[in-house]
Amino acid sequence: MNGQTGWLPTLMPIAIVALVVGLRWWRGQNMRLLRLETLWIMPAIITVVAGGLFYSFPPAGWGWAVCAVAMGAGLVLGWQRGRLMRIEVDPATHRLNHRPSPAALLFIVALLLVRTGLKQAMAHGGATMLHLNAATVTDAFVALAWGLVVAQRVEMFVRARAMLAAVRRV
């Protein structure tokens, strides 16, 4: 085993991410129905899960500040990702359709790369240097994910509703 298994833990996540990104890219070429009445479901689910996690295992001390910063970053990044989604309204049927733009997919890949870099930095002494523990880092990622999902869906809802109203006025 002279270093031969050292590559496997590194290559497996890369292969899995490449496969998922490839499948998402391929599926993202088609327009999909966008139903305004269901955009609240994923934010509600993640709110319940994140709320349960924070209630069961609340951050300690500076962990709340770290989570607040992560949540703010998630809200900003989620809003931006929502803006990258292509939304179209069929003028005849008023049917809303959406398709993730390639930029939105690359945006998620960039976030995954940042997350991987942070994980590596934390594994090599970054947590000690920043006085963070694994629970605080996990809480921060939960807060970031919550912000991403909620802001993306809110942005898409607001923009799609405005587009639909504009088409109906004509």
Backbone bond lengths (Angstrom), bond angles and torsions (degrees), N, CA, C in turn:
res aa  C-N    CA-C-N  psi(-1)  N-CA   C-N-CA  omega(-1)  CA-C   N-CA-C  phi
1 M - - - 1.448 - - 1.513 111.41 -
2 N 1.195 120.64 23.36 1.462 127.17 -174.75 1.514 112.48 -57.95
3 G 1.315 116.61 69.41 1.462 120.64 176.11 1.516 113.81 82.32
4 Q 1.342 117.87 -2.39 1.453 119.89 -177.75 1.529 111.87 -70.23
5 T 1.310 118.17 -32.34 1.453 119.81 -179.99 1.519 112.34 -82.90
6 G 1.311 118.06 -5.09 1.454 121.61 -178.94 1.514 113.78 -64.87
7 W 1.331 117.02 -27.23 1.462 120.68 -178.85 1.523 112.70 -82.29
8 L 1.324 117.10 -28.99 1.459 120.61 -175.31 1.529 112.93 -59.40
9 P 1.330 119.92 -47.30 1.474 118.50 178.56 1.525 113.31 -63.29
10 T 1.303 117.53 -23.11 1.463 120.88 178.71 1.528 111.00 -85.66
11 L 1.321 116.78 -41.32 1.460 120.51 -175.72 1.529 113.73 -76.27
12 M 1.319 117.96 -32.69 1.463 119.90 -178.51 1.524 112.50 -60.00
13 P 1.336 119.57 -51.47 1.472 118.20 178.11 1.527 112.52 -61.15
14 I 1.315 117.43 -36.98 1.467 120.72 178.66 1.526 109.93 -63.63
15 A 1.330 116.71 -43.63 1.468 120.50 179.43 1.520 110.95 -64.76
16 I 1.320 116.85 -41.36 1.463 120.09 -179.78 1.526 110.48 -65.90
17 V 1.329 117.23 -44.91 1.464 120.73 178.53 1.523 110.33 -62.42
18 A 1.344 117.13 -42.24 1.466 120.12 178.87 1.519 111.12 -62.09
19 L 1.324 116.99 -40.43 1.465 120.71 178.34 1.527 110.91 -64.92
20 V 1.318 116.71 -47.02 1.465 120.44 -179.54 1.528 110.73 -63.53
21 V 1.322 117.16 -44.15 1.466 120.42 179.12 1.523 110.37 -63.03
22 G 1.314 117.08 -41.80 1.460 120.52 178.18 1.520 111.95 -61.42
23 L 1.334 116.03 -44.92 1.465 119.28 178.15 1.526 111.96 -65.10
24 R 1.321 116.77 -41.58 1.473 119.96 178.21 1.529 111.10 -64.21
25 W 1.323 115.75 -40.16 1.470 120.28 178.92 1.524 109.28 -61.76
26 W 1.334 116.21 -45.76 1.463 121.25 -178.58 1.523 110.35 -64.61
27 R 1.346 118.14 -46.07 1.456 121.99 179.06 1.526 111.87 -68.21
28 G 1.328 117.11 -28.45 1.454 121.31 -176.60 1.512 114.50 -74.04
29 Q 1.328 117.60 -4.84 1.460 120.25 179.94 1.528 111.96 -74.28
30 N 1.318 117.44 -22.12 1.465 121.71 -177.43 1.521 110.79 -97.63
31 M 1.317 114.97 144.17 1.456 120.20 174.14 1.528 108.25 -72.47
32 R 1.321 115.46 142.66 1.462 120.95 178.65 1.517 109.37 -124.69
33 L 1.314 115.44 149.61 1.447 121.21 179.31 1.527 109.73 -62.20
34 L 1.322 116.34 134.73 1.463 122.49 175.94 1.518 107.14 -113.18
35 R 1.307 115.51 115.45 1.467 120.41 -179.84 1.513 108.53 -107.41
36 L 1.334 115.77 111.96 1.466 121.02 -178.27 1.521 112.12 -57.66
37 E 1.322 115.65 -34.87 1.462 119.14 -175.78 1.526 113.56 -70.89
38 T 1.332 118.44 -10.65 1.467 119.83 179.44 1.528 113.18 -110.92
39 L 1.311 118.28 0.28 1.468 119.94 -178.45 1.528 113.07 -65.60
40 W 1.315 118.24 -19.73 1.457 121.82 -178.57 1.521 113.04 -79.61
41 I 1.333 118.61 -15.92 1.463 121.23 -171.65 1.527 112.48 -64.23
42 M 1.321 118.60 -51.56 1.471 120.47 -178.36 1.534 111.77 -64.12
43 P 1.338 120.02 -44.47 1.463 118.07 175.09 1.530 112.68 -59.79
44 A 1.332 117.33 -36.60 1.466 119.60 178.62 1.524 110.85 -65.46
45 I 1.315 117.01 -43.22 1.468 120.49 179.87 1.522 110.60 -62.87
46 I 1.332 116.81 -48.04 1.464 119.18 -177.44 1.526 110.99 -69.46
47 T 1.333 117.91 -28.88 1.464 120.57 175.87 1.524 110.69 -66.29
48 V 1.322 116.51 -42.96 1.461 120.55 178.67 1.532 110.30 -64.56
49 V 1.334 116.92 -45.29 1.464 120.50 -179.45 1.528 110.65 -64.73
50 A 1.320 117.14 -49.60 1.470 120.31 -179.53 1.528 110.78 -63.74
51 G 1.329 116.88 -42.28 1.465 120.06 177.98 1.514 111.58 -60.99
52 G 1.329 116.41 -41.56 1.461 120.52 177.49 1.516 112.27 -63.39
53 L 1.327 116.07 -41.40 1.467 119.77 178.24 1.525 111.37 -64.73
54 F 1.330 116.31 -44.71 1.464 119.09 -179.30 1.528 111.82 -69.57
55 Y 1.332 116.92 -30.82 1.458 119.98 177.25 1.532 110.48 -71.60
56 S 1.341 116.16 -44.07 1.464 120.57 -178.08 1.522 113.00 -72.49
57 F 1.316 116.45 -40.53 1.462 122.39 -177.22 1.523 109.51 -131.36
58 P 1.327 117.97 74.49 1.471 119.35 -176.82 1.525 111.78 -67.72
59 P 1.334 115.99 145.28 1.461 119.17 175.82 1.527 110.33 -61.33
60 A 1.311 115.42 154.72 1.466 120.53 179.98 1.526 109.47 -112.20
61 G 1.295 116.37 141.30 1.467 122.27 173.74 1.516 113.38 55.67
62 W 1.327 114.26 -122.19 1.459 121.71 -178.52 1.521 112.21 -67.28
63 G 1.313 117.08 -10.47 1.461 120.35 178.81 1.516 112.55 -58.26
64 W 1.346 116.42 -34.96 1.466 119.63 177.73 1.530 110.95 -63.95
65 A 1.322 117.10 -40.26 1.471 120.48 178.85 1.526 110.82 -66.87
66 V 1.326 115.74 -41.52 1.464 119.89 178.03 1.526 109.79 -61.33
67 C 1.332 116.97 -42.94 1.469 121.25 179.13 1.527 111.47 -65.80
68 A 1.329 116.92 -38.03 1.465 120.15 178.48 1.523 111.01 -64.21
69 V 1.323 116.37 -42.52 1.468 120.31 177.85 1.531 110.12 -64.85
70 A 1.337 116.63 -43.62 1.465 120.58 179.30 1.522 110.79 -63.34
71 M 1.339 117.13 -40.82 1.458 120.34 178.66 1.529 110.37 -64.37
72 G 1.326 117.31 -43.01 1.464 120.64 177.43 1.519 111.46 -60.85
73 A 1.332 115.91 -43.18 1.468 119.77 177.52 1.523 110.33 -63.32
74 G 1.332 116.74 -40.57 1.458 120.39 178.45 1.514 112.38 -63.45
75 L 1.334 116.65 -39.73 1.462 120.28 178.13 1.523 111.30 -63.68
76 V 1.326 116.86 -44.40 1.473 120.73 179.15 1.528 110.44 -65.01
77 L 1.332 116.66 -46.96 1.466 120.40 -178.19 1.526 111.25 -67.85
78 G 1.330 117.24 -37.59 1.461 120.33 178.09 1.520 112.24 -65.54
79 W 1.327 115.80 -40.18 1.471 119.76 177.75 1.528 109.44 -62.14
80 Q 1.319 116.00 -43.41 1.462 119.76 178.96 1.527 110.80 -63.69
81 R 1.321 117.64 -42.56 1.461 120.31 179.00 1.523 110.58 -63.94
82 G 1.327 117.05 -39.34 1.460 120.14 176.76 1.516 111.85 -61.42
83 R 1.325 116.55 -37.92 1.475 120.72 178.27 1.523 111.60 -66.04
84 L 1.328 117.10 -26.35 1.462 120.72 -179.38 1.527 113.07 -78.60
85 M 1.327 117.06 -12.62 1.468 120.36 179.24 1.528 109.78 -74.95
86 R 1.317 116.18 134.64 1.466 120.90 177.20 1.525 108.73 -84.53
87 I 1.304 115.90 124.16 1.467 121.25 177.84 1.522 107.43 -122.21
88 E 1.334 115.51 132.12 1.458 121.32 179.69 1.520 109.22 -130.40
89 V 1.322 115.74 148.84 1.457 121.94 176.30 1.519 107.82 -117.73
90 D 1.311 116.46 126.78 1.458 120.87 174.99 1.528 107.01 -73.63
91 P 1.344 118.87 117.37 1.453 120.64 -175.36 1.537 113.31 -64.29
92 A 1.312 117.67 -27.39 1.462 120.18 -177.90 1.534 111.98 -80.37
93 T 1.330 116.40 -44.25 1.468 120.10 -174.56 1.533 113.16 -102.32
94 H 1.315 116.59 -11.34 1.472 123.15 -175.19 1.529 111.74 61.26
95 R 1.294 115.82 26.03 1.463 121.56 178.30 1.531 109.02 -82.19
96 L 1.327 115.62 130.77 1.460 121.29 177.73 1.524 109.79 -89.81
97 N 1.312 115.97 135.27 1.456 122.53 176.23 1.520 108.22 -130.84
98 H 1.313 114.99 152.59 1.462 118.21 176.40 1.522 109.87 -141.37
99 R 1.301 113.10 157.50 1.457 121.37 177.44 1.520 106.81 -148.40
100 P 1.323 116.59 130.19 1.464 117.45 175.89 1.524 109.44 -66.51
101 S 1.294 116.36 135.48 1.455 119.22 177.51 1.525 108.81 -78.48
102 P 1.325 117.19 156.66 1.461 118.76 175.08 1.530 111.85 -56.79
103 A 1.325 116.86 -32.59 1.465 119.78 178.64 1.526 111.10 -65.06
104 A 1.345 117.48 -35.58 1.466 120.47 178.11 1.521 110.60 -65.68
105 L 1.322 116.93 -38.91 1.462 120.71 178.34 1.530 110.52 -68.32
106 L 1.309 116.72 -43.78 1.468 119.90 177.54 1.525 111.13 -64.35
107 F 1.309 116.66 -30.65 1.459 122.58 176.52 1.529 110.07 -61.25
108 I 1.333 116.80 -45.23 1.463 121.12 178.43 1.525 110.31 -66.78
109 V 1.326 117.66 -39.55 1.465 120.25 177.13 1.529 109.84 -61.10
110 A 1.323 116.99 -42.22 1.472 120.31 178.05 1.525 110.77 -62.28
111 L 1.338 117.46 -41.00 1.465 120.20 177.07 1.526 111.31 -62.90
112 L 1.334 116.94 -39.69 1.459 120.20 177.68 1.527 111.10 -63.74
113 L 1.323 116.47 -39.21 1.467 120.07 177.90 1.526 111.25 -65.01
114 V 1.328 116.48 -41.96 1.470 120.21 177.40 1.521 109.81 -63.08
115 R 1.336 116.69 -43.86 1.463 120.68 178.93 1.520 110.71 -60.58
116 T 1.334 116.94 -44.07 1.462 120.59 179.27 1.521 110.66 -63.28
117 G 1.322 116.74 -42.07 1.464 119.73 177.69 1.518 112.21 -62.40
118 L 1.328 116.56 -42.83 1.464 120.37 177.63 1.524 111.05 -63.83
119 K 1.331 115.85 -40.29 1.463 120.00 179.43 1.527 110.47 -62.49
120 Q 1.320 116.59 -42.51 1.466 120.57 178.22 1.525 111.21 -65.58
121 A 1.327 115.98 -41.40 1.471 119.62 179.31 1.522 110.43 -64.02
122 M 1.317 116.63 -40.55 1.462 120.73 179.25 1.528 110.70 -66.57
123 A 1.322 116.50 -37.11 1.465 120.26 -179.41 1.524 111.96 -69.15
124 H 1.314 116.88 -24.97 1.467 120.77 -177.57 1.523 112.45 -105.49
125 G 1.303 116.19 36.84 1.458 119.68 173.12 1.513 115.62 101.72
126 G 1.304 118.07 -4.01 1.460 119.74 -179.59 1.516 112.46 -65.91
127 A 1.321 117.20 -34.19 1.462 120.46 -179.68 1.522 110.79 -65.58
128 T 1.312 116.13 -40.99 1.471 120.03 179.00 1.509 110.40 -66.78
129 M 1.314 116.30 -41.74 1.456 120.98 -178.70 1.533 110.71 -64.63
130 L 1.328 117.10 -38.17 1.460 121.30 -178.99 1.533 112.51 -91.68
131 H 1.316 117.09 0.45 1.468 122.96 -179.15 1.528 111.80 59.01
132 L 1.331 115.64 42.74 1.463 121.23 178.55 1.523 109.23 -112.87
133 N 1.320 115.68 152.93 1.455 119.31 172.88 1.524 108.98 -115.47
134 A 1.316 115.91 174.50 1.472 120.24 -176.47 1.520 111.43 -61.63
135 A 1.325 117.12 -35.91 1.469 120.13 -179.55 1.526 110.84 -64.62
136 T 1.320 117.56 -41.54 1.465 120.63 179.47 1.520 111.06 -65.48
137 V 1.323 116.67 -40.99 1.466 120.53 178.57 1.526 109.80 -64.66
138 T 1.324 117.46 -41.96 1.462 121.26 177.46 1.520 110.67 -62.92
139 D 1.330 117.08 -44.47 1.462 120.63 177.56 1.520 111.20 -59.56
140 A 1.314 116.33 -40.46 1.467 120.26 179.70 1.526 110.83 -64.54
141 F 1.321 117.33 -40.46 1.463 119.80 178.14 1.523 111.47 -67.63
142 V 1.327 117.91 -34.67 1.465 121.32 175.75 1.535 109.48 -64.30
143 A 1.329 116.58 -44.84 1.465 120.70 179.10 1.525 111.02 -63.95
144 L 1.322 117.12 -40.58 1.465 121.65 177.79 1.525 110.10 -62.68
145 A 1.328 117.05 -46.60 1.469 121.05 -179.69 1.525 110.77 -62.63
146 W 1.329 116.82 -41.20 1.466 120.22 178.03 1.520 110.08 -58.98
147 G 1.330 116.56 -48.41 1.462 120.51 -179.82 1.515 112.31 -61.29
148 L 1.341 116.65 -41.96 1.462 120.84 179.47 1.526 111.41 -59.24
149 V 1.318 116.16 -51.00 1.468 120.23 -175.11 1.526 111.07 -67.42
150 V 1.315 117.05 -47.83 1.462 120.49 -176.16 1.528 110.92 -64.11
151 A 1.308 117.67 -48.84 1.467 120.24 -177.76 1.526 111.87 -65.24
152 Q 1.328 117.40 -39.17 1.464 119.49 179.44 1.520 110.69 -62.23
153 R 1.323 117.33 -46.06 1.452 120.68 -178.11 1.533 111.71 -68.85
154 V 1.320 117.03 -38.23 1.474 119.63 178.36 1.529 109.75 -64.66
155 E 1.326 116.82 -44.31 1.471 120.04 179.90 1.516 110.75 -61.89
156 M 1.326 116.93 -44.50 1.459 120.61 179.68 1.531 110.84 -63.84
157 F 1.329 117.63 -40.50 1.464 121.55 179.14 1.523 111.06 -62.85
158 V 1.329 116.29 -48.64 1.473 120.42 -177.97 1.527 110.56 -61.77
159 R 1.322 116.54 -46.29 1.465 119.95 -177.73 1.524 111.44 -68.55
160 A 1.324 118.01 -43.65 1.469 120.77 -179.31 1.520 111.08 -65.39
161 R 1.329 117.42 -40.18 1.458 120.42 179.13 1.531 110.62 -63.71
162 A 1.330 117.10 -40.50 1.462 120.62 178.04 1.532 110.86 -66.22
163 M 1.321 117.18 -40.52 1.462 120.52 178.58 1.527 110.87 -64.44
164 L 1.317 116.28 -42.72 1.454 121.19 179.32 1.531 110.98 -63.98
165 A 1.318 117.03 -42.69 1.472 120.85 178.60 1.535 110.50 -62.92
166 A 1.326 117.10 -39.68 1.463 120.50 179.60 1.519 111.31 -64.81
167 V 1.331 117.87 -40.26 1.464 120.94 179.61 1.520 110.77 -69.02
168 R 1.325 116.86 -37.14 1.472 119.96 -178.79 1.523 111.64 -70.19
169 R 1.336 117.76 -27.16 1.482 120.89 178.11 1.507 111.39 -70.93
170 V 1.293 117.59 -25.57 1.477 120.45 -176.19 1.481 112.36 -79.20
